[in-house]
Amino acid sequence: MTTSTKAITPSLHFLLCHPSHFIALGFGAGLSPKAPGTVGTLVGLPFFWLLTFMPEPVHYVAITLLFLIGIPLCTRTGKALGISDHGSIVWDEIVAMMLVLEFTPASPLWWGVAFLLFRLFDIWKPAPISQCDAKIKGGLGVMFDDLLAAIYTIISLKVLLCLVLN
């Protein structure tokens, strides 16, 4: 959903001019000149670690709320940037990585595997991720394709765990 005839490049001023932009751009991670999606995914790691101090049922509620809050945040920021799924919008990666970690063993090795698998699926976008990405626009589309990449990652992790542990 392009909302203007020309997309803009986000800057520090853009990041700080509205709370939606600050959050959608991952508190600045989305301003990374190289691989902003990867940098945004990395931001999800300490966010999830903080969540581990809460009871597990709170995790599911928090991740769901962060996903739902992301829809209007990403919609507003995408409109302001002129491209609904601008590469600098990384809130979707942050929340999706948190979801993946909820189903990942708490070890640096498995968190690393989860990170790599998530980046693979997020970049590759195997079916139906690519079809959803093309058809669902706005903030919902931004958030939904990463939700699907997270689901692919969780399934892959569970298969790997079964292979390793058996």
LINGI-V699291 format. One line per field, one symbol per residue. ss: DSSP state (H for helix, E for strand, - for the rest). phi: phi as a letter, one per 20 degrees, with the letter a starting at -180 (. if undefined). psi: psi as a letter, one per 30 degrees, with the letter a starting at -180 (. if undefined). A space follows every 10 residues. Layout:
ss = ???
phi = ???
psi = ???
This chain:
ss = ---------- -HHHHHH-HH HHHH-HHHHH H----HHHHH HHHHHHHHHH H----HHHHH HHHHHHHHHH HHHHHHHHHH H--------- HHHHHHHHHH HH-----HHH HHHHHHHHHH HHHH----HH HHHHH--HHH HHHHHHHHHH HHHHHHHHHH HHHHH-
phi = .edbfcfdef cgffgefbgf fgffemmogf egfclfffff ffffffffgf ffedfggfgf ffffffffff ffffffffff enbfdfgffc gffffffffg ffddgebgff ffffgffffg ffeflfgegf ffffeedmff fgffffffff fgffffffff ffffed
psi = jkflfkklkk leeeeffkee eeeeghgfef fkfkheeeee eeffefeeee ffflkeeeee eeeeeeeeef eeeeeeeeee fgkehkffjg eeeeeeeeee ffgkkikeee eeeeeeeeee eeeeilkgee eeeeejlaee eeeeeeeeee eeeeeeeeee eeeef.
